[in-house]
Amino acid sequence: MNTNEYYIKRCLQIAKNGLGSTQPNPMVGAVIVHKNNIIGEGYTSPYGGPHAEVNAINAVKDKTLLSKSTLYVTLEPCSHFGKTPPCSDLIVKHKIPKVVIGCVDDNPEVAGKGITKLKNSGCHVIVGVLGKECKTHHKRFFTFHNKKRPYIILKWAETRDGFIAPKSKDKQKPVWITNKYSRQLVHKWRAEEQSILVGINTVIEDNPSLTVRDWTGKHPVRIVLDKKKSLSSSLNVFNNITETIRITNSHIDFNQPIATQICKLLHKKSINSVIIEGGAKTLQAFINENLWDEARIFTGNAEFNNGIKAPKLNGTLNFETSILDDILRIYTRED
C-alpha cells in the first residue's frame, strides 16, 4: 500500500462516522497531512452542517501549515453553493498545494467542476486512489444520482421451512422468527439508512413503530403503502417520533407495477436509501421489477409448517454468518 492509498483508507475509516446522519449528502472523509503527519481530519456533519473538508481544515491548529500540506478526500470537493459554501473555494483560499481524491462526484452540480477549479488555482490534483473502494463506500449517493432512485435494501426473516409469517395470529403484534441480537442488528441498520418502507398488511398485522429503539441513532423516515388511505392515524407508525410518508392511490397507480413508481416518488423527495421490511408482497414487487441492491435475509430456528412464503430472489451471496442460532445471509443483485 503506497502513501496515497494509506491516507485515503484512513479517510474511508473516519467517513463511516457520518453513516445515517448526512443524507441526502454523501458521507465523506478527509485527512490533511504535513510531512507524513496527520494534522487535521474530519467527516461530513449531519445534513446542513459543514462538509468533511471544512471540518478537517478547521481541525488544523496551525493554519500556516496548510499551504505546505496534502488534503486527502474520498469524494471530489464540491464546487457549488448548497446548505454550505463550496469546499473547493476553501481549499483554494488556504492555498493547499496538493489534493488526492478517491472518486469523482457524479452529482451534475459538481461532476468534475471541483477538480477543474482546484487545477485552475495551481493545485496538483490526483484522482482515483482506491477509486473502487470509494465508489462502494458512496454507493447510496451514486445510486441516487446515477440511477435516479434510492439505494434499496431488502430485509426479511424467514423460518427454517421458508415462511415469513404465519397464516393467522391472535394479536396485532409481530411473531418473532429471530433472536434479540438479530433484532438489535436490524435497529442498527435502520439508524444507518434514510428511510424504511412497509406495505399496508405489515402495519395492520404487526402495528410496528419502525423506529430505532434497540440502538442509538436517528430514526428513519417511515414510508407506508396505504392505497385507499384506510389506516387509522392511531397506529404506531403515525406517531410523532419521526416523519411518516403515506403513499396512496393519489401518488401512484396501484394497478400497475409499483416499485418503479415508488422509486421515482422517493427520488423526488431526495431520499437516497431505503430499507424495505415487508411484507412478502411488497418485497416481491421490488424483486420482480429488479429494483434492489442488497438483500439481508435472516433464517431463524423456528418452523411454522404453514404460512406466508418468504420472497424468492436471484442474487450473489456476499456474506454469511451466525448470530447464535440465526443465520444471516447478505446478497447483492446481479446486473
C-alpha positions, 0 to 999 in steps of 0.5 A, a space after each residue: 500500500 503506497 502513501 496515497 492509498 494509506 491516507 485515503 483508507 484512513 479517510 474511508 475509516 473516519 467517513 463511516 462516522 457520518 453513516 445515517 446522519 448526512 443524507 441526502 449528502 454523501 458521507 465523506 472523509 478527509 485527512 490533511 497531512 504535513 510531512 507524513 503527519 496527520 494534522 487535521 481530519 474530519 467527516 461530513 456533519 449531519 445534513 446542513 452542517 459543514 462538509 468533511 473538508 471544512 471540518 478537517 481544515 478547521 481541525 488544523 491548529 496551525 493554519 500556516 501549515 496548510 499551504 505546505 500540506 496534502 488534503 486527502 478526500 474520498 469524494 471530489 470537493 464540491 464546487 457549488 453553493 448548497 446548505 454550505 459554501 463550496 469546499 473547493 473555494 476553501 481549499 483554494 483560499 488556504 492555498 493547499 498545494 496538493 489534493 488526492 481524491 478517491 472518486 469523482 462526484 457524479 452529482 451534475 452540480 459538481 461532476 468534475 467542476 471541483 477538480 477543474 477549479 482546484 487545477 485552475 488555482 495551481 493545485 496538483 490534483 490526483 484522482 482515483 486512489 482506491 477509486 473502487 473502494 470509494 465508489 462502494 463506500 458512496 454507493 447510496 449517493 451514486 445510486 441516487 444520482 446515477 440511477 435516479 432512485 434510492 439505494 434499496 435494501 431488502 430485509 426479511 426473516 424467514 423460518 427454517 421451512 421458508 415462511 415469513 409469517 404465519 397464516 393467522 395470529 391472535 394479536 396485532 403484534 409481530 411473531 418473532 422468527 429471530 433472536 434479540 441480537 438479530 433484532 438489535 442488528 436490524 435497529 442498527 441498520 435502520 439508524 444507518 439508512 434514510 428511510 424504511 418502507 412497509 406495505 399496508 398488511 405489515 402495519 395492520 398485522 404487526 402495528 410496528 413503530 419502525 423506529 430505532 429503539 434497540 440502538 442509538 441513532 436517528 430514526 428513519 423516515 417511515 414510508 407506508 403503502 396505504 392505497 385507499 388511505 384506510 389506516 387509522 392515524 392511531 397506529 404506531 407508525 403515525 406517531 410523532 417520533 419521526 416523519 411518516 410518508 403515506 403513499 396512496 392511490 393519489 401518488 401512484 397507480 396501484 394497478 400497475 407495477 409499483 416499485 418503479 413508481 415508488 422509486 421515482 416518488 422517493 427520488 423526488 423527495 431526495 431520499 437516497 436509501 431505503 430499507 424495505 421490511 415487508 411484507 412478502 408482497 411488497 418485497 416481491 414487487 421490488 424483486 420482480 421489477 429488479 429494483 434492489 441492491 442488497 438483500 439481508 435475509 435472516 433464517 431463524 430456528 423456528 418452523 411454522 409448517 404453514 404460512 406466508 412464503 418468504 420472497 424468492 430472489 436471484 442474487 450473489 451471496 456476499 456474506 454469511 454468518 451466525 448470530 447464535 442460532 440465526 443465520 444471516 445471509 447478505 446478497 447483492 443483485 446481479 446486473 
